Amino acid sequence: MKHLLLGTTALVAAGFMVGEAYAADPIKLGIGGFARGNGGVVLGDDDSTGEPGDNTTAGRFRWDAEVHFKGETTLDNGITVGARIELEGQNAGDQIDEAFVDFSGGFGEVRFGQFNEAALQMCVGDPGNVTANFGANSPNNSFTNEAGGALGIPVTSLGTCYGVVGDDLNLTYFSPVFGGFQFAVSYQPNTPDQDTGPGAGTFPKGAPAQRDIFSAGGTFSRDFDDVSLLIGGGASFVGHDDTDNKESSFMQAGFQVGVSGFTVGAAGSIGNNYSDMFGNTLAAINSDYWTIQAGGNYSFEAWSVGLEWTHGEFEVATSSDEDSFDHISLNGSYALGPGIAIEAQGSYVDYEDDSASINDYSAFQLGTGFAISF
């Protein structure tokens, strides 16, 4: 594998150096990003002694912001070189979100840095969420106190586009678009926090829990007169797991169909041995899960309204101990101007713990806020 990677890298480097590779101007980074603020309340929280909503407040404010430094230049040989660094605006821990460089041209795009694996880059979910703040498929914000019961994770943060590792250092190739079809493949040598910063030597085999992570995905997009179609899918696989020898994997597929302002669709995903994929999980080794979702939206003038439903089933202690959750979201947005929107959501969350009813949880949540991109 090492010889193959070195050889491939040498060929790519050689291709970049063919002909004059000078640019008229160096890369100059511009500034972009977003700012999102919202508030919400929980109604009908399960808050008896020992239940997830016990001794919690009725609502709260939330804030999310990032500053993006990005830029590109085109060399005389036609290759475009770009760079992007995303700085968190409120995170007390790691201040960098995604950060990468890319080389693109008629051959497609080669990207290196810290960003989502190929299966997530090509992931197609349901179209029922029209907001940046809310939704039922991996929402950025949730006000319910559901904590995943025996899973030990907030399952409302999960959807059909989750993957194995998320924003981590990897090498990805994106193909050109052929007749509406595009694919991507990526490789990551090991799990997070092993490759960042200057250093020397390779990593010990016992240090990262998961190594040799391969991911691939593809999409097909085409307009047929007044009907638009989008189909996508992908998979990620862990080659080695030095902790329990139970390698994780993830598979996903989805579609969307649009006509006359309406867009509808559905998606699903399967995860194997998710105890190594999610943080703070109490599930047994080799536990599996699956999720499905369906939804649609309608847009007219500056208004957009969406409805979506996500359902998940998670093995916990054994294959017969299976917890479940449902999340239904009615959400909407109004565009005040380019890149400026007012958003709102009303949703219902229900979690059922198969072995301990004290962890069961249901609640309604109401939220409203704004999303600004710049």
Residue pairs with C-beta under 8 A, 6 or more apart in sequence:
1 212
5 187
12 110
15 107
16 77
16 79
16 103
18 77
19 76
19 77
20 75
20 76
20 77
21 75
21 76
21 77
21 79
22 75
22 76
23 73
23 74
23 75
23 76
23 81
24 73
24 76
25 73
26 73
27 71
27 72
27 73
27 81
27 82
27 83
28 71
28 73
29 69
29 70
29 71
29 83
29 85
30 69
30 70
30 71
31 67
31 68
31 69
31 374
32 67
32 68
32 70
32 373
32 374
33 65
33 66
33 67
33 68
33 86
33 87
33 89
33 373
33 374
34 64
34 65
34 66
34 132
34 371
34 372
34 373
34 374
35 64
35 65
35 89
35 371
35 372
35 374
36 63
36 64
36 65
36 132
36 133
36 140
36 369
36 370
36 371
36 372
37 61
37 62
37 63
37 64
37 369
37 370
38 61
38 62
38 133
38 134
38 141
38 343
38 367
38 368
38 369
38 370
39 59
39 60
39 61
39 62
39 367
39 368
39 369
40 59
40 60
40 62
40 141
40 143
40 345
40 365
40 366
40 367
40 368
41 58
41 59
41 143
41 365
41 366
41 367
42 53
42 56
42 58
42 59
42 143
42 144
42 145
42 363
42 364
42 365
43 363
43 364
43 365
43 366
44 362
44 363
44 364
45 53
45 56
45 58
45 144
45 145
45 363
46 52
46 53
46 360
46 361
46 362
46 363
47 53
47 54
47 55
47 56
47 145
48 54
50 358
51 358
51 359
51 360
51 361
52 145
52 146
52 147
52 149
52 351
52 359
52 361
53 145
53 361
53 363
56 145
59 143
60 143
62 133
62 141
62 143
62 369
63 90
64 89
64 90
64 133
64 140
64 141
65 88
65 89
65 90
66 86
66 87
66 88
66 89
66 97
67 86
67 87
67 89
68 84
68 85
68 86
68 87
69 83
69 84
69 85
69 86
69 87
70 82
70 83
70 84
70 85
71 82
71 83
72 80
72 81
72 82
72 83
73 80
73 81
73 82
74 80
74 81
75 81
78 105
78 106
79 103
79 104
79 105
80 103
80 104
80 105
81 101
81 102
81 103
82 101
82 102
82 104
83 100
83 101
83 102
84 98
84 99
84 100
84 101
84 102
84 113
85 96
85 98
85 99
86 96
86 97
86 98
86 99
87 95
87 96
87 97
88 94
88 95
88 96
88 97
96 114
97 167
98 113
98 114
98 115
98 116
98 167
99 113
99 114
99 115
100 111
100 112
100 113
100 114
100 115
101 111
101 112
101 113
102 109
102 110
102 111
102 112
103 109
103 110
103 111
104 110
104 174
106 176
107 176
108 173
108 174
108 175
108 176
109 173
109 174
110 171
110 172
110 173
110 174
111 171
111 172
111 173
111 174
112 170
112 171
112 172
113 169
113 170
114 167
114 168
114 169
114 170
114 196
115 121
115 167
115 170
115 172
116 163
116 166
116 167
117 163
117 164
117 165
117 166
117 168
117 170
117 172
117 186
117 188
117 213
117 215
117 236
118 172
118 184
118 185
118 186
118 215
118 216
118 217
118 234
118 236
119 163
119 164
119 215
119 216
119 217
119 234
119 235
119 236
119 250
119 252
120 161
120 162
120 163
120 166
120 215
120 217
120 234
121 172
121 174
121 184
121 186
121 217
122 182
122 183
122 184
122 217
122 218
122 219
122 232
122 233
122 234
123 160
123 161
123 163
123 217
123 232
123 234
123 252
123 254
124 219
124 230
124 231
124 232
124 233
124 253
124 254
124 255
124 256
124 265
124 267
125 137
125 159
125 160
125 161
125 254
125 265
125 267
125 293
126 137
126 160
126 254
126 256
126 265
126 266
126 267
126 293
126 294
126 295
126 296
126 308
127 256
127 258
127 263
127 264
127 265
127 295
127 296
127 297
127 306
128 135
128 136
128 137
128 265
128 293
128 294
128 295
128 296
128 297
128 306
128 307
128 308
128 309
128 329
128 331
129 135
129 136
129 137
129 139
129 295
129 297
129 306
129 308
129 329
129 331
130 297
130 299
130 304
130 305
130 306
130 331
130 332
130 333
131 306
131 331
131 332
131 333
131 341
131 343
131 344
131 345
131 371
132 140
132 341
132 343
132 371
133 139
133 140
133 141
133 343
133 345
133 367
133 369
133 371
134 140
134 141
134 329
134 331
134 343
134 344
134 345
134 347
134 367
135 306
135 308
135 329
135 331
135 345
136 156
136 159
136 293
136 295
136 308
136 309
136 310
136 327
136 328
136 329
136 347
137 159
137 160
137 161
137 267
137 293
137 295
137 308
137 310
138 157
138 158
138 159
138 161
138 162
139 156
139 157
139 329
141 367
141 369
142 154
142 156
142 157
142 349
142 365
143 365
143 367
144 156
144 349
144 361
144 363
144 365
145 361
145 363
146 154
146 155
146 156
146 325
146 349
146 351
146 361
146 363
147 153
147 154
147 361
148 154
148 155
148 281
148 323
148 351
149 323
149 351
149 353
149 356
149 359
149 360
149 361
150 282
150 283
150 316
150 317
150 321
150 323
150 353
150 355
150 356
150 359
151 278
151 281
151 282
151 283
151 314
151 316
151 323
152 280
152 281
152 282
152 283
153 278
153 279
153 280
153 281
155 312
155 314
155 325
155 351
156 325
156 327
156 349
158 278
158 291
158 312
159 269
159 291
159 293
159 310
160 252
160 254
160 267
160 268
160 269
160 291
160 292
160 293
160 310
161 252
161 267
161 269
162 250
162 269
162 271
162 277
163 215
163 236
163 250
163 277
164 210
164 213
164 215
164 236
164 237
164 238
164 248
164 249
164 250
164 277
165 188
165 191
165 192
165 210
165 213
165 236
165 277
168 188
168 191
168 192
169 188
169 192
169 195
169 196
170 186
170 187
170 188
170 213
170 215
171 186
171 187
171 188
172 184
172 185
172 186
173 184
173 185
173 186
174 182
174 183
174 184
175 182
175 183
175 184
176 182
179 222
180 220
180 221
180 222
181 218
181 219
181 220
182 218
182 219
183 216
183 217
183 218
183 219
184 216
184 217
184 218
184 234
185 214
185 215
185 216
186 214
186 215
186 216
187 212
187 213
187 214
187 215
188 212
188 213
188 215
189 195
189 203
189 211
189 212
189 213
190 203
190 207
190 208
190 210
190 211
190 212
190 213
191 208
191 209
191 210
191 211
191 213
194 203
194 207
194 208
195 203
205 211
205 240
205 242
206 242
207 242
208 242
209 241
209 242
209 243
209 276
210 238
210 240
210 241
210 242
210 243
210 247
210 248
210 276
211 238
211 239
211 240
211 241
211 242
212 238
212 239
212 240
213 236
213 237
213 238
213 239
214 236
214 237
214 239
215 234
215 235
215 236
215 237
216 234
216 235
216 236
217 232
217 233
217 234
217 235
217 252
218 232
218 233
218 234
219 230
219 231
219 232
220 229
220 230
220 231
220 232
221 228
221 229
221 230
221 231
222 228
222 229
223 229
226 259
226 260
227 257
227 258
227 259
228 256
228 257
228 258
228 259
228 263
229 255
229 256
229 257
229 258
230 255
230 256
230 257
230 258
230 265
231 253
231 254
231 255
232 253
232 254
232 255
233 251
233 252
233 253
233 254
234 251
234 252
234 253
235 249
235 250
235 251
235 252
236 249
236 250
237 247
237 248
237 249
238 247
238 248
238 249
238 276
239 247
240 247
241 247
241 248
241 273
241 276
243 276
244 276
244 285
246 273
246 276
246 285
246 286
247 273
248 271
248 272
248 273
248 274
248 276
248 277
249 271
249 272
249 273
250 269
250 270
250 271
250 272
250 277
251 269
251 270
252 267
252 268
252 269
252 270
253 267
253 268
253 269
254 265
254 266
254 267
254 268
255 265
255 266
255 267
256 263
256 264
256 265
257 263
257 264
257 265
258 264
261 298
261 299
261 300
262 296
262 297
262 298
263 296
263 297
263 298
264 294
264 295
264 296
265 294
265 295
265 296
266 292
266 293
266 294
266 295
267 292
267 293
267 294
268 290
268 291
268 292
268 293
269 290
269 291
270 288
270 289
270 290
271 277
271 288
271 289
271 290
272 286
272 288
273 285
273 286
273 287
273 288
274 281
274 283
274 287
274 288
274 289
274 314
275 281
275 283
275 284
275 285
275 286
275 287
282 316
283 314
283 315
283 316
283 317
284 315
284 316
284 317
284 318
287 314
287 315
287 316
287 319
288 315
288 319
289 312
289 313
289 314
289 315
290 312
290 313
291 310
291 311
291 312
291 313
292 310
292 311
292 312
293 308
293 309
293 310
293 311
294 308
294 309
295 306
295 307
295 308
295 309
296 306
296 307
296 308
297 304
297 305
297 306
297 307
298 304
298 305
298 306
299 305
302 334
302 335
302 336
303 332
303 333
303 334
304 332
304 333
304 334
304 335
305 330
305 331
305 332
306 329
306 330
306 331
306 332
307 328
307 329
307 330
307 331
308 328
308 329
308 331
309 326
309 327
309 328
309 329
310 326
310 327
311 324
311 325
311 326
311 327
312 324
312 325
313 322
313 323
313 324
314 322
314 323
314 324
314 325
315 321
315 322
316 322
316 323
316 354
316 355
317 355
321 354
321 355
322 354
323 351
323 352
323 353
323 354
324 351
324 352
324 354
325 349
325 350
325 351
325 352
326 348
326 349
326 350
327 347
327 348
327 349
327 350
328 347
328 348
329 345
329 346
329 347
330 345
330 346
330 347
331 343
331 344
331 345
331 346
331 347
332 343
332 344
332 345
333 341
333 342
333 343
333 344
333 371
334 341
334 342
334 343
335 341
336 342
339 372
339 373
339 374
340 370
340 371
340 372
341 370
341 371
341 372
342 368
342 369
342 370
343 368
343 369
343 370
343 371
344 367
344 368
344 369
345 365
345 366
345 367
345 368
346 364
346 365
346 366
347 364
347 365
348 362
348 363
348 364
348 365
349 361
349 362
349 363
349 365
350 361
350 362
351 359
351 360
351 361
351 362
352 360
353 359
353 360
